[in-house]
Amino acid sequence: MRLAYAFTANAAEVSPDGKIYILGGDWDRISTASLPVSQPAMALVMKFEVQPTECDQDHELRVELIDMDGVRLNESIILPFRPHAMSAPTNRPGWS
């Protein structure tokens, strides 16, 4: 499995045809003049490239938020997922 890309955004949505619509993407810090601060919404957009041998198996993604000193800000978020093999689209060059 290979991480193709990952970034944060204010919001993100995947359409039925597989396109990703992103609002306010690619930021890596929250700045404020005073504490406490609240970030009302945040999306983590990621794409994994999965080998056929890794499909139909359980995997886990662990997400941790850390501050600039490397201190963890929250409990780990563990997201289980199971990728499924997809048939190759017929309208894309290089796919067979």
N, CA, C and O atoms as a GROMACS GRO file, in nm:
protein
  384
    1MET      N    1   0.084  -0.116   0.000
    1MET     CA    2   0.000   0.000   0.000
    1MET      C    3   0.089   0.123   0.000
    1MET      O    4   0.190   0.128   0.070
    2ARG      N    5   0.051   0.222  -0.080
    2ARG     CA    6   0.129   0.345  -0.090
    2ARG      C    7   0.036   0.464  -0.074
    2ARG      O    8  -0.072   0.469  -0.132
    3LEU      N    9   0.080   0.561   0.005
    3LEU     CA   10   0.005   0.685   0.020
    3LEU      C   11   0.037   0.774  -0.099
    3LEU      O   12   0.150   0.819  -0.115
    4ALA      N   13  -0.062   0.800  -0.184
    4ALA     CA   14  -0.043   0.883  -0.302
    4ALA      C   15  -0.043   1.031  -0.263
    4ALA      O   16   0.039   1.108  -0.314
    5TYR      N   17  -0.134   1.071  -0.175
    5TYR     CA   18  -0.136   1.209  -0.124
    5TYR      C   19  -0.219   1.215   0.003
    5TYR      O   20  -0.303   1.129   0.030
    6ALA      N   21  -0.194   1.321   0.080
    6ALA     CA   22  -0.272   1.348   0.201
    6ALA      C   23  -0.261   1.496   0.230
    6ALA      O   24  -0.152   1.553   0.224
    7PHE      N   25  -0.374   1.558   0.262
    7PHE     CA   26  -0.374   1.698   0.302
    7PHE      C   27  -0.503   1.729   0.378
    7PHE      O   28  -0.601   1.656   0.370
    8THR      N   29  -0.500   1.840   0.450
    8THR     CA   30  -0.616   1.884   0.524
    8THR      C   31  -0.696   1.983   0.441
    8THR      O   32  -0.644   2.044   0.347
    9ALA      N   33  -0.823   1.998   0.477
    9ALA     CA   34  -0.911   2.093   0.409
    9ALA      C   35  -1.021   2.134   0.506
    9ALA      O   36  -1.047   2.066   0.605
   10ASN      N   37  -1.085   2.245   0.476
   10ASN     CA   38  -1.201   2.285   0.556
   10ASN      C   39  -1.316   2.188   0.535
   10ASN      O   40  -1.390   2.156   0.628
   11ALA      N   41  -1.331   2.141   0.411
   11ALA     CA   42  -1.436   2.044   0.379
   11ALA      C   43  -1.397   1.970   0.252
   11ALA      O   44  -1.322   2.022   0.168
   12ALA      N   45  -1.449   1.848   0.237
   12ALA     CA   46  -1.425   1.769   0.117
   12ALA      C   47  -1.542   1.674   0.098
   12ALA      O   48  -1.606   1.629   0.193
   13GLU      N   49  -1.569   1.644  -0.028
   13GLU     CA   50  -1.680   1.555  -0.062
   13GLU      C   51  -1.643   1.474  -0.186
   13GLU      O   52  -1.582   1.526  -0.279
   14VAL      N   53  -1.679   1.348  -0.186
   14VAL     CA   54  -1.655   1.262  -0.302
   14VAL      C   55  -1.789   1.246  -0.373
   14VAL      O   56  -1.889   1.207  -0.313
   15SER      N   57  -1.789   1.276  -0.503
   15SER     CA   58  -1.911   1.263  -0.583
   15SER      C   59  -1.930   1.117  -0.626
   15SER      O   60  -1.836   1.038  -0.617
   16PRO      N   61  -2.049   1.082  -0.671
   16PRO     CA   62  -2.073   0.944  -0.715
   16PRO      C   63  -1.980   0.898  -0.826
   16PRO      O   64  -1.954   0.778  -0.839
   17ASP      N   65  -1.930   0.992  -0.908
   17ASP     CA   66  -1.840   0.951  -1.016
   17ASP      C   67  -1.693   0.950  -0.973
   17ASP      O   68  -1.604   0.935  -1.056
   18GLY      N   69  -1.667   0.966  -0.842
   18GLY     CA   70  -1.533   0.952  -0.788
   18GLY      C   71  -1.450   1.080  -0.782
   18GLY      O   72  -1.335   1.076  -0.739
   19LYS      N   73  -1.505   1.193  -0.824
   19LYS     CA   74  -1.433   1.320  -0.815
   19LYS      C   75  -1.435   1.370  -0.671
   19LYS      O   76  -1.532   1.348  -0.598
   20ILE      N   77  -1.326   1.437  -0.631
   20ILE     CA   78  -1.319   1.493  -0.497
   20ILE      C   79  -1.334   1.644  -0.508
   20ILE      O   80  -1.259   1.710  -0.580
   21TYR      N   81  -1.430   1.699  -0.436
   21TYR     CA   82  -1.452   1.844  -0.431
   21TYR      C   83  -1.400   1.893  -0.297
   21TYR      O   84  -1.440   1.843  -0.191
   22ILE      N   85  -1.308   1.991  -0.301
   22ILE     CA   86  -1.237   2.036  -0.182
   22ILE      C   87  -1.261   2.185  -0.160
   22ILE      O   88  -1.257   2.264  -0.255
   23LEU      N   89  -1.286   2.223  -0.036
   23LEU     CA   90  -1.302   2.363   0.001
   23LEU      C   91  -1.193   2.398   0.102
   23LEU      O   92  -1.184   2.335   0.207
   24GLY      N   93  -1.113   2.497   0.071
   24GLY     CA   94  -1.010   2.543   0.164
   24GLY      C   95  -0.905   2.438   0.193
   24GLY      O   96  -0.880   2.405   0.310
   25GLY      N   97  -0.844   2.384   0.090
   25GLY     CA   98  -0.752   2.272   0.109
   25GLY      C   99  -0.606   2.310   0.124
   25GLY      O  100  -0.564   2.420   0.086
   26ASP      N  101  -0.530   2.218   0.181
   26ASP     CA  102  -0.385   2.221   0.193
   26ASP      C  103  -0.334   2.324   0.293
   26ASP      O  104  -0.250   2.408   0.259
   27TRP      N  105  -0.383   2.316   0.414
   27TRP     CA  106  -0.326   2.395   0.524
   27TRP      C  107  -0.270   2.300   0.627
   27TRP      O  108  -0.314   2.185   0.637
   28ASP      N  109  -0.173   2.347   0.705
   28ASP     CA  110  -0.108   2.257   0.800
   28ASP      C  111  -0.096   2.313   0.940
   28ASP      O  112  -0.030   2.253   1.025
   29ARG      N  113  -0.160   2.427   0.967
   29ARG     CA  114  -0.156   2.480   1.104
   29ARG      C  115  -0.277   2.568   1.129
   29ARG      O  116  -0.336   2.625   1.037
   30ILE      N  117  -0.311   2.578   1.255
   30ILE     CA  118  -0.418   2.667   1.300
   30ILE      C  119  -0.352   2.772   1.387
   30ILE      O  120  -0.289   2.740   1.487
   31SER      N  121  -0.367   2.898   1.350
   31SER     CA  122  -0.306   3.008   1.426
   31SER      C  123  -0.416   3.087   1.497
   31SER      O  124  -0.527   3.102   1.447
   32THR      N  125  -0.382   3.137   1.615
   32THR     CA  126  -0.479   3.214   1.691
   32THR      C  127  -0.406   3.315   1.779
   32THR      O  128  -0.290   3.294   1.817
   33ALA      N  129  -0.474   3.423   1.811
   33ALA     CA  130  -0.417   3.524   1.900
   33ALA      C  131  -0.441   3.488   2.046
   33ALA      O  132  -0.371   3.538   2.134
   34SER      N  133  -0.539   3.402   2.073
   34SER     CA  134  -0.569   3.366   2.211
   34SER      C  135  -0.621   3.223   2.218
   34SER      O  136  -0.667   3.167   2.118
   35LEU      N  137  -0.612   3.166   2.336
   35LEU     CA  138  -0.660   3.030   2.360
   35LEU      C  139  -0.778   3.034   2.454
   35LEU      O  140  -0.785   3.128   2.533
   36PRO      N  141  -0.867   2.943   2.453
   36PRO     CA  142  -0.871   2.827   2.363
   36PRO      C  143  -0.916   2.868   2.222
   36PRO      O  144  -0.973   2.976   2.202
   37VAL      N  145  -0.889   2.781   2.127
   37VAL     CA  146  -0.929   2.802   1.989
   37VAL      C  147  -1.007   2.680   1.942
   37VAL      O  148  -0.985   2.568   1.990
   38SER      N  149  -1.098   2.702   1.850
   38SER     CA  150  -1.178   2.592   1.798
   38SER      C  151  -1.173   2.593   1.645
   38SER      O  152  -1.185   2.699   1.583
   39GLN      N  153  -1.154   2.478   1.588
   39GLN     CA  154  -1.162   2.461   1.442
   39GLN      C  155  -1.293   2.389   1.417
   39GLN      O  156  -1.304   2.269   1.446
   40PRO      N  157  -1.394   2.460   1.364
   40PRO     CA  158  -1.527   2.400   1.356
   40PRO      C  159  -1.538   2.276   1.268
   40PRO      O  160  -1.621   2.189   1.293
   41ALA      N  161  -1.455   2.267   1.165
   41ALA     CA  162  -1.460   2.149   1.078
   41ALA      C  163  -1.324   2.130   1.013
   41ALA      O  164  -1.250   2.226   0.989
   42MET      N  165  -1.292   2.005   0.986
   42MET     CA  166  -1.166   1.974   0.919
   42MET      C  167  -1.182   1.840   0.849
   42MET      O  168  -1.237   1.745   0.905
   43ALA      N  169  -1.134   1.834   0.726
   43ALA     CA  170  -1.134   1.709   0.651
   43ALA      C  171  -0.990   1.667   0.627
   43ALA      O  172  -0.904   1.751   0.602
   44LEU      N  173  -0.966   1.540   0.634
   44LEU     CA  174  -0.837   1.484   0.598
   44LEU      C  175  -0.859   1.407   0.467
   44LEU      O  176  -0.929   1.306   0.464
   45VAL      N  177  -0.798   1.457   0.359
   45VAL     CA  178  -0.815   1.398   0.226
   45VAL      C  179  -0.694   1.311   0.198
   45VAL      O  180  -0.580   1.358   0.201
   46MET      N  181  -0.718   1.183   0.171
   46MET     CA  182  -0.609   1.089   0.147
   46MET      C  183  -0.645   0.996   0.032
   46MET      O  184  -0.761   0.962   0.009
   47LYS      N  185  -0.540   0.957  -0.041
   47LYS     CA  186  -0.557   0.857  -0.145
   47LYS      C  187  -0.449   0.752  -0.127
   47LYS      O  188  -0.330   0.783  -0.121
   48PHE      N  189  -0.492   0.626  -0.119
   48PHE     CA  190  -0.401   0.514  -0.108
   48PHE      C  191  -0.402   0.435  -0.237
   48PHE      O  192  -0.508   0.414  -0.296
   49GLU      N  193  -0.286   0.392  -0.281
   49GLU     CA  194  -0.276   0.300  -0.393
   49GLU      C  195  -0.254   0.162  -0.332
   49GLU      O  196  -0.157   0.138  -0.261
   50VAL      N  197  -0.346   0.072  -0.362
   50VAL     CA  198  -0.350  -0.059  -0.297
   50VAL      C  199  -0.320  -0.167  -0.401
   50VAL      O  200  -0.376  -0.167  -0.510
   51GLN      N  201  -0.232  -0.258  -0.366
   51GLN     CA  202  -0.201  -0.372  -0.452
   51GLN      C  203  -0.316  -0.473  -0.446
   51GLN      O  204  -0.384  -0.483  -0.343
   52PRO      N  205  -0.338  -0.548  -0.551
   52PRO     CA  206  -0.447  -0.647  -0.550
   52PRO      C  207  -0.438  -0.744  -0.432
   52PRO      O  208  -0.541  -0.788  -0.381
   53THR      N  209  -0.317  -0.779  -0.390
   53THR     CA  210  -0.301  -0.873  -0.279
   53THR      C  211  -0.342  -0.811  -0.145
   53THR      O  212  -0.360  -0.883  -0.047
   54GLU      N  213  -0.357  -0.679  -0.140
   54GLU     CA  214  -0.396  -0.610  -0.017
   54GLU      C  215  -0.547  -0.585  -0.010
   54GLU      O  216  -0.598  -0.538   0.091
   55CYS      N  217  -0.617  -0.618  -0.118
   55CYS     CA  218  -0.762  -0.596  -0.123
   55CYS      C  219  -0.835  -0.703  -0.042
   55CYS      O  220  -0.784  -0.813  -0.018
   56ASP      N  221  -0.956  -0.667  -0.002
   56ASP     CA  222  -1.044  -0.757   0.074
   56ASP      C  223  -0.979  -0.807   0.202
   56ASP      O  224  -1.004  -0.919   0.246
   57GLN      N  225  -0.895  -0.722   0.262
   57GLN     CA  226  -0.834  -0.750   0.392
   57GLN      C  227  -0.857  -0.628   0.481
   57GLN      O  228  -0.869  -0.516   0.431
   58ASP      N  229  -0.863  -0.650   0.611
   58ASP     CA  230  -0.881  -0.540   0.704
   58ASP      C  231  -0.749  -0.465   0.724
   58ASP      O  232  -0.643  -0.526   0.738
   59HIS      N  233  -0.757  -0.333   0.724
   59HIS     CA  234  -0.643  -0.245   0.749
   59HIS      C  235  -0.687  -0.140   0.849
   59HIS      O  236  -0.807  -0.122   0.872
   60GLU      N  237  -0.592  -0.070   0.909
   60GLU     CA  238  -0.622   0.040   1.002
   60GLU      C  239  -0.540   0.163   0.964
   60GLU      O  240  -0.423   0.153   0.928
   61LEU      N  241  -0.605   0.277   0.974
   61LEU     CA  242  -0.538   0.405   0.959
   61LEU      C  243  -0.541   0.472   1.096
   61LEU      O  244  -0.647   0.484   1.158
   62ARG      N  245  -0.425   0.515   1.143
   62ARG     CA  246  -0.416   0.583   1.273
   62ARG      C  247  -0.384   0.729   1.247
   62ARG      O  248  -0.287   0.761   1.178
   63VAL      N  249  -0.467   0.819   1.302
   63VAL     CA  250  -0.449   0.963   1.286
   63VAL      C  251  -0.423   1.025   1.422
   63VAL      O  252  -0.496   0.999   1.518
   64GLU      N  253  -0.318   1.106   1.429
   64GLU     CA  254  -0.286   1.178   1.553
   64GLU      C  255  -0.262   1.324   1.522
   64GLU      O  256  -0.194   1.356   1.424
   65LEU      N  257  -0.315   1.412   1.603
   65LEU     CA  258  -0.288   1.555   1.591
   65LEU      C  259  -0.177   1.590   1.689
   65LEU      O  260  -0.183   1.552   1.806
   66ILE      N  261  -0.076   1.662   1.641
   66ILE     CA  262   0.036   1.700   1.728
   66ILE      C  263   0.060   1.849   1.716
   66ILE      O  264   0.030   1.911   1.614
   67ASP      N  265   0.116   1.908   1.823
   67ASP     CA  266   0.149   2.050   1.818
   67ASP      C  267   0.289   2.068   1.762
   67ASP      O  268   0.356   1.972   1.725
   68MET      N  269   0.334   2.194   1.756
   68MET     CA  270   0.464   2.223   1.695
   68MET      C  271   0.580   2.164   1.774
   68MET      O  272   0.690   2.150   1.720
   69ASP      N  273   0.558   2.128   1.901
   69ASP     CA  274   0.662   2.067   1.983
   69ASP      C  275   0.657   1.914   1.978
   69ASP      O  276   0.734   1.847   2.046
   70GLY      N  277   0.567   1.860   1.897
   70GLY     CA  278   0.556   1.716   1.885
   70GLY      C  279   0.470   1.651   1.992
   70GLY      O  280   0.470   1.529   2.005
   71VAL      N  281   0.397   1.732   2.069
   71VAL     CA  282   0.310   1.679   2.174
   71VAL      C  283   0.175   1.642   2.112
   71VAL      O  284   0.114   1.723   2.042
   72ARG      N  285   0.130   1.521   2.140
   72ARG     CA  286   0.003   1.474   2.088
   72ARG      C  287  -0.112   1.550   2.153
   72ARG      O  288  -0.116   1.565   2.275
   73LEU      N  289  -0.206   1.599   2.071
   73LEU     CA  290  -0.317   1.681   2.120
   73LEU      C  291  -0.443   1.600   2.149
   73LEU      O  292  -0.535   1.650   2.214
   74ASN      N  293  -0.450   1.478   2.103
   74ASN     CA  294  -0.572   1.400   2.121
   74ASN      C  295  -0.536   1.252   2.129
   74ASN      O  296  -0.423   1.212   2.104
   75GLU      N  297  -0.635   1.174   2.164
   75GLU     CA  298  -0.618   1.029   2.156
   75GLU      C  299  -0.609   0.991   2.009
   75GLU      O  300  -0.666   1.059   1.923
   76SER      N  301  -0.540   0.886   1.980
   76SER     CA  302  -0.531   0.840   1.842
   76SER      C  303  -0.669   0.809   1.787
   76SER      O  304  -0.753   0.751   1.856
   77ILE      N  305  -0.692   0.848   1.664
   77ILE     CA  306  -0.815   0.814   1.594
   77ILE      C  307  -0.780   0.694   1.505
   77ILE      O  308  -0.695   0.705   1.417
   78ILE      N  309  -0.845   0.583   1.528
   78ILE     CA  310  -0.817   0.462   1.451
   78ILE      C  311  -0.936   0.436   1.359
   78ILE      O  312  -1.049   0.419   1.404
   79LEU      N  313  -0.906   0.433   1.230
   79LEU     CA  314  -1.010   0.415   1.130
   79LEU      C  315  -0.987   0.283   1.056
   79LEU      O  316  -0.893   0.273   0.976
   80PRO      N  317  -1.070   0.184   1.081
   80PRO     CA  318  -1.056   0.058   1.006
   80PRO      C  319  -1.112   0.074   0.865
   80PRO      O  320  -1.209   0.147   0.844
   81PHE      N  321  -1.049   0.007   0.769
   81PHE     CA  322  -1.102   0.008   0.633
   81PHE      C  323  -1.064  -0.121   0.563
   81PHE      O  324  -0.969  -0.190   0.601
   82ARG      N  325  -1.140  -0.152   0.459
   82ARG     CA  326  -1.120  -0.275   0.381
   82ARG      C  327  -1.134  -0.238   0.233
   82ARG      O  328  -1.245  -0.226   0.182
   83PRO      N  329  -1.020  -0.220   0.165
   83PRO     CA  330  -1.028  -0.187   0.022
   83PRO      C  331  -1.076  -0.307  -0.060
   83PRO      O  332  -1.043  -0.422  -0.031
   84HIS      N  333  -1.152  -0.276  -0.162
   84HIS     CA  334  -1.203  -0.379  -0.252
   84HIS      C  335  -1.144  -0.360  -0.390
   84HIS      O  336  -1.122  -0.247  -0.434
   85ALA      N  337  -1.117  -0.468  -0.459
   85ALA     CA  338  -1.064  -0.462  -0.594
   85ALA      C  339  -1.168  -0.402  -0.686
   85ALA      O  340  -1.286  -0.435  -0.679
   86MET      N  341  -1.122  -0.313  -0.773
   86MET     CA  342  -1.211  -0.251  -0.870
   86MET      C  343  -1.171  -0.297  -1.009
   86MET      O  344  -1.053  -0.321  -1.036
   87SER      N  345  -1.268  -0.309  -1.096
   87SER     CA  346  -1.235  -0.341  -1.235
   87SER      C  347  -1.178  -0.214  -1.300
   87SER      O  348  -1.217  -0.103  -1.264
   88ALA      N  349  -1.090  -0.231  -1.393
   88ALA     CA  350  -1.026  -0.118  -1.461
   88ALA      C  351  -1.126  -0.047  -1.550
   88ALA      O  352  -1.200  -0.112  -1.623
   89PRO      N  353  -1.130   0.087  -1.546
   89PRO     CA  354  -1.219   0.159  -1.635
   89PRO      C  355  -1.177   0.141  -1.780
   89PRO      O  356  -1.058   0.136  -1.809
   90THR      N  357  -1.271   0.131  -1.868
   90THR     CA  358  -1.240   0.105  -2.009
   90THR      C  359  -1.206   0.233  -2.084
   90THR      O  360  -1.154   0.226  -2.196
   91ASN      N  361  -1.234   0.349  -2.026
   91ASN     CA  362  -1.213   0.474  -2.099
   91ASN      C  363  -1.087   0.548  -2.057
   91ASN      O  364  -1.074   0.666  -2.088
   92ARG      N  365  -0.995   0.482  -1.988
   92ARG     CA  366  -0.872   0.548  -1.946
   92ARG      C  367  -0.752   0.484  -2.013
   92ARG      O  368  -0.734   0.363  -2.005
   93PRO      N  369  -0.669   0.565  -2.081
   93PRO     CA  370  -0.551   0.510  -2.146
   93PRO      C  371  -0.459   0.441  -2.045
   93PRO      O  372  -0.441   0.488  -1.933
   94GLY      N  373  -0.402   0.330  -2.087
   94GLY     CA  374  -0.308   0.260  -2.001
   94GLY      C  375  -0.373   0.154  -1.913
   94GLY      O  376  -0.303   0.073  -1.852
   95TRP      N  377  -0.505   0.153  -1.905
   95TRP     CA  378  -0.575   0.051  -1.826
   95TRP      C  379  -0.616  -0.061  -1.919
   95TRP      O  380  -0.655  -0.038  -2.033
   96SER      N  381  -0.606  -0.180  -1.870
   96SER     CA  382  -0.651  -0.293  -1.952
   96SER      C  383  -0.735  -0.387  -1.870
   96SER      O  384  -0.782  -0.489  -1.921
   0.00000   0.00000   0.00000
